[in-house]
Amino acid sequence: MQYYYVYLLFSVLDKGWYIGYTGNLQKRLFAHNAGKVYSTKNRRPLMLIYYESFLNEADAKAREEYLKSGYGRLQLKSILKNTILTKESWQSGRMRQS
C-alpha cells in the first residue's frame, strides 16, 4: 500500500520551517539533508519535527497547501507548541516561519 506524507522540517541554521509532501519520506529527508533539494540546500541541517500520512496523493497535496496557509501555520504552532519551545531553547534563538 502506497502512503503519501506531509512533513515539517525545522532548519537548525535559520530557525525556519519547510513544509512539503512526498511518497517516500525517508528518501526525501535524505535528499533534503544531502543538499539535493533546491529550496532547502542552504538551510541545512534540517530536522523532521512533524509528519502526517495519507492513502491518497491528492489529500496529501491539499493538506500541504493548507498547512502553508496562515490558518495552517497557526494550527501547526498550536499542535507543536511544546516542540517549538524545546527547539527554541536548544538553539537559543527564536523560531520563525518561512
C-alpha positions in Angstrom: 0.0 0.0 0.0 1.4 3.4 -1.0 1.4 6.2 1.6 1.9 9.9 1.0 3.4 12.2 3.6 3.1 15.8 4.5 6.1 16.8 6.6 7.5 19.8 8.5 11.2 20.3 8.7 13.0 22.7 11.2 16.1 24.4 9.9 18.8 24.5 12.6 20.6 27.2 10.7 17.9 29.8 10.2 15.2 28.5 12.7 12.7 28.4 9.9 10.2 25.8 8.7 9.9 23.9 5.5 6.6 22.2 4.7 6.4 19.6 1.9 4.9 16.3 0.7 6.3 13.1 -0.7 5.6 9.5 -1.5 8.8 8.4 0.2 9.6 10.2 3.4 12.9 8.6 4.2 14.3 9.2 0.7 13.0 12.8 0.7 14.6 13.6 4.1 17.9 12.2 2.9 17.7 14.4 -0.2 17.0 17.5 1.9 19.9 16.9 4.2 22.2 15.9 1.4 21.6 19.4 -0.2 19.8 17.9 -3.2 16.6 20.0 -2.7 17.0 23.5 -4.1 14.7 25.2 -1.6 16.5 23.8 1.5 20.1 23.2 0.4 21.3 26.4 2.0 19.2 25.8 5.2 20.8 22.7 6.5 20.9 20.9 8.8 17.2 20.1 8.9 15.2 18.1 11.5 11.9 16.4 10.9 9.6 17.6 13.6 6.2 16.6 12.3 4.5 14.5 9.6 1.1 13.1 8.6 0.4 10.1 6.3 -2.3 9.8 3.7 -3.5 7.0 1.4 -4.4 9.4 -1.3 -1.9 11.8 -3.0 -4.5 14.5 -3.7 -5.4 14.5 0.0 -1.7 14.9 0.9 -1.2 17.8 -1.6 -4.3 19.5 -0.2 -3.1 19.2 3.3 0.3 20.6 2.4 -1.3 23.6 0.8 -3.5 24.2 3.9 -0.5 23.9 6.3 1.3 26.5 4.2 -1.6 28.9 4.6 -1.9 31.3 7.5 -4.5 29.2 9.2 -2.5 26.1 8.7 0.6 27.6 10.2 -1.5 28.7 13.2 -2.7 25.1 13.6 0.9 23.8 13.4 2.0 26.3 16.0 -0.8 25.2 18.3 -0.2 21.5 17.8 3.6 21.8 18.2 3.8 24.5 20.9 6.0 22.4 23.2 8.2 21.2 20.4 8.7 24.8 19.2 9.6 25.9 22.7 12.1 23.0 23.0 13.7 23.8 19.7 14.0 27.5 20.7 15.8 26.7 23.9 18.1 24.2 22.2 19.1 26.7 19.5 19.0 29.7 21.8 17.2 31.6 19.1 13.7 32.4 18.0 11.9 30.1 15.7 10.4 31.9 12.7 8.1 30.8 9.9 9.5 30.7 6.4 
